[in-house]
Amino acid sequence: AFVNLALYRRLSACSLSLLCVIRPASAFTLTSFTSIPRFSSFATSSPSTPPASLYSRLYSTMADDEAEADPPPIKFEFAASARSTCKRSGEKIGKGEARMGVANPQHKGSYSWYKMGCNVAGVKQPKTKNGLTCKISKEKFFSDMLVLGYNKSTVTVSPGAYAEARKAQTGADECKFLFDNFGDIEGFDSLSDDSKVALCEALAGPSFDASDLAAVGSKRKAPLSSDDTAPPTATATATATATAT
């Protein structure tokens, strides 16, 4: 059986060689293109330019791959369920509640979620002349950068880029994603008044009134109680005099 198989292979090779010698190479050239299925759809296109339908499918695939490779560094959305937990406060984020996510670099496509009152951790100032790079716009900035997130899951962005990303992702629901918990922002009180106003407008939206600046920040004064407004009693006066003596 082995000998017969070897002989069959040799005879087949010889037959193919004789066929090539007897018939010219042109006999093996394809001349009837109409027999190719769907050839007519390519006939009107230039050989170097694929049809529009093919190009659109290819471009959309490339766009999807690019979007999948580079997820946005921050994400605003309404919680689809009640399973997520705020990484800063430890509280559950209710279904339909506004939240902001910080992209997890170790797990592409996953986010650490925060309530809208816990998503801004502080204001950071560049320590070198090279500045800091905004993770959203990729531009260099040299003052008043927002630190979003908590602990090791943080990103640094400019206030303007933060506001633009929020508006682009939330649209008509932007008012539900505004931030007003300025007392918990580390470094806020050390800013100048102009920087505070710019920061508040970016976080709290354009409706923020600069005249309300004195009421924001961790150093705002608590309202006076009834005891604070009442005149001192005689006993209190006498005690204060004795203490001074």
Secondary structure, 3 states (H helix, E strand, C coil): CHHHHHHHHHHHHHHHHHHHHHCCHHHHCCCCHHHCCCCHHHHCCCCCCCCHHHHHHHHHHHHHHHHHHCCCCEEEEECCCCCCECCCCCCECCCCCEEEEEECCCCCCCEEEEECCCCEEEEECCCCCCCEECCCCCCEECCCEEEEEECCEEEEECHHHHHHHHHHHHHHHHHHHCCCCHHHCECCCCCCHHHHHHHHHHHHCCCCCHHHHHHCCCCCCCCCCHHHHCCCCHHHHHHHHHHHC
